[in-house]
Amino acid sequence: MYGLWRPRALGTWRVPPTGPVILAVNHSHNIDGPMVIGTSPRPVHFMVKKEAFVGPVGPFLRAVGQVEVDRASADRGAIARTLGVLAQGGVLGIFPEGTRGEGDFAALRGGLAYFALRSGAPVVPVAVLGGTEHRSRLTSAMPPLRSRVDVVYGDPFDAGDGTGRRTRTAMDAATARIQRRLAGHLADARRLTGR
């Protein structure tokens, strides 16, 4: 990452040094996950679509602890492995929007709330900013080479309401709370970085 772009990590001290943590990351480029993995003060395990596990990349992704997931179905094996990461006190990275898009946290899926409520892990919002101002000449899925990319870590928060409930209503309410916090962090990160 440092050879191809100019990453700048801000607020890494906000990531709790021990215990389970969920990093909720916006997603507008293919390099967002690797940028977070490279700048996080702790090893991060992302849920990665199974289509990425092809050729020599597959064994590498597994070796560095990424979790393969089949997005076409409710992949119970991937869900169990992901909960296992958190149960062992690890760090889960997740794109709550589910796929690459505008990276503005406008439409969240319920996975983040599910993992947060099931595990009790705090959520740390992460904004990856840069490269959307100018697109790469090679592909729009990546920022231009040698451009600055800011990775801004926010304050951890509890996604639950304190009751410990994990009903559908509790999940929906948690998703709404999470979306407000993530959108607020993204706005703060844009002000901080001038992006």
N, C-alpha and C positions, 0 to 999 in steps of 0.2 A: 504494500500500500504506500509506504513512504518513498519507494522508488518511482512510482507512477503518478502519485498525486501529492499534495501537501496537506496532510491531515493535521488538525489542531483539536486536541481534546480539552474540554472545559468541564469542570465540576466532577471529575472522576472520584474525588474524595467523598462524594455523596453516596457512592455504592457501598452498602454495608460490608465490612471486611469479612464477616462470617455469616453462616446461616443461609437458608434459602432466599433467593431474590429473583424477581422477574423483571427483566429489562424490556419495556414496551417501546418499540422503535418504529418511527415513521418509515415509509418505504417508497422511494421514488426512483432508486437506481439499483442495479445489480450489485453494486459494491457496498450497499448499506450494511449488510450482515458482516462481511469481512472487515469493514471499518470499525464496527463495534467490537468485534473479536480482537482486533489489533490494538484498540485503545482502552479497553476495559481493564481495570486493575485485577480482575479475577477471570478465570477461564469461563467462557460462555458456550452454552449448548443451545443451538437454534433448531427449531423444527424446519426441515428443508424438504421441499417437494421431491418425490422419488425420481422424477425426471432428471434431476441434477446428479444423481448417483450413477452416471454412466462412464465407461472407460476408466482411466486411471484416477479420475476425480472421486469416484465412489469409495474406493478403499481409503483415500486421503481424508474425505469427509468423515467417514466412520472412525478413523484413527484419532481425529481431533475432537471426537465426541458429539458430532452433529446427529440429530435424530431424523431418520428417514420417515416421511409420512406420505400416505396415498391420499391425495386431496379429493379423489373421486368417490370416496366412501368414508364412513365413520371408522377410521383406522384405530381400533381398540388397542392394538399392539403399540402403536406410536404414542397413544395417550398414556398407556401404562409406563412406557419408557420415560416419557416426559415427567410424569408424576414421580417416577423413581429418581430423576435428577434432583427434583426439589426435596424429596424425602431424605436424600443423602446430603442435603445442605448445599446443593449446587446452584448455579446461576442459569436460569432459562432466559434465552432471548426470544422474543416473539414479535411478529408484525401483526398488530391487532386488526389491521385493515384486511388481512388475509392474503393480499397480493400486491404487486407493485402498482402504484397509481400516482396520484398527485402528492401523496405524502403529507396530507393535511389533517389526518385523523378524523375526517368528516363522516365516514361510515365504518363503524367497528363491528366485527363479528363477535360472537359470544365466547370464543375460546379463551381469551385473556381473563375474563371474569370467572369462568369455570376453573381455570388453574389457580387463580388467586384465592378464590373462596375454598376450593378443595384443600389447598396446601397451607393457607394462612400466610403465605409469603408476601412481603411488602413488594409494591410495584415501584420501579424507578423509571420515570419517563425519560426517553432519549430522543433527541432531535438530531438527525443527520441533515446538514444543510450545505448546499453548494452544488454547483454544476447545473442547476435548473435555469440559472440566468442565461447560460450559454450551453448549447448542446454540443456534444462531441461530433466531429466530422465523420467518425467511424460508425457510431451507433447512438441512438437516443437513450439507450439503456444504461449509459455510463456518462459521467461528467468528462469534460475535456481533460486530456493528460496534463499533468503539472498544475492543475487548478487547485485552489484551496478548498478543502472540505472540512467543515466544522462539525464535531461530534459533541453535543451539549447534554450533559447528564443533569437531571433534576432531582428534587428532594423525594425520598421514598415516602409512600403513603400506603395505608391499608385500604383495600378495595371494598371490604365488607362494611356493614352498618353496625357492627359490634354485637349482633345477636347470634352469630354463628350459623344462621340459616343458609341453606343451599337450595332453596326451591327455585322454580322457574321465575317467580316474581322477584326473588332476591337477586337472581342472576341478571335480570333485566335492569333492576335498580342499580346494581353494581356496574353494569356496562355504561349506564348513563353517567354515573359518578366518575368512572374512569375516563370517559370521553371528555367531560368538562376539565378534568385535571390535565389530560394530555394536550388538549387544545390550548389551555392556559400556559403550559410549559412551552409549547411550540411558539406561541406569541412572545413569551419572555425571551426565548432563545433567539428569535429573529431580531428583537430589539437589541439584545446583547451583542450579536455578531454583525448587525447592520444588514441582514439579509432579508 
